[in-house]
Amino acid sequence: MSKKIGRDRTYGIYHLDLLQQIKLTEDGMPVIHPCEAMPTRLIGFNNAKTSRRIDCGVHFFIDDYQFQRVWNRPEDYTDLLARFQCMLTPDFSLYTDMPAPMLRWNCYRNRLLGAWWQAQGLQVIPTLQWSRPSSYEYCFDGLPHHSTVAVSTVGVLNDRKATRLWVRGFREALEMLEPSKVLFYGKPIPGYAPPVKCVYYNNETITKLKQIDERKES
């Protein structure tokens, strides 16, 4: 009995039980199905619980520590997320200085949660993520073709190298997935016009800070 309890707890830590409801690719990456939801606006997961508006989508373009809890207890947040128009898949970071196994693990976690919430009936838009070019072999695995996808440019425009890596990875994603539409959270990349239909959403954190500064000045 103790061995069974220990095994069940291990399954719970790694959410192996969630795999029973979703499909995996040949390389074991959870599969996200196409979604054509079009949110009116986007709010961060950290604001979802207190938001008075539900006519919007929920994004995870925030610091990882602010949504680590959804990995710890994904079932606790299903009803909360289901209130909104849609959600984007989680965005655990894929920093270029992370070891390769950690990059794969975060990519897997993002995909698993999104796929499982889709299996619960939520409208889930896949988020595009990548790191250095070597990540291309797995970071787009399990994502749908000819679907609406989401991407963020937050934190990219302040560094030329980061901008070049972003454009390179985005072009790779377009070639591999051929999305029908891209939801951009943040500012466009200067001098780069994506060859796909794009819908842009403001970074609400920056917008709020600007509004505060404007009130102070007035």
Salt bridges, closest charged atoms under 4 A:
ASP8 OD2 - LYS4 NZ 3.02
GLU36 OE1 - LYS181 NZ 3.75
ASP55 OD2 - ARG53 NH2 2.86
ASP76 OD2 - ARG73 NE 2.92
GLU137 OE1 - ARG104 NH2 3.13
GLU178 OE1 - HIS146 NE2 3.54
GLU204 OE2 - ARG41 NH2 3.13
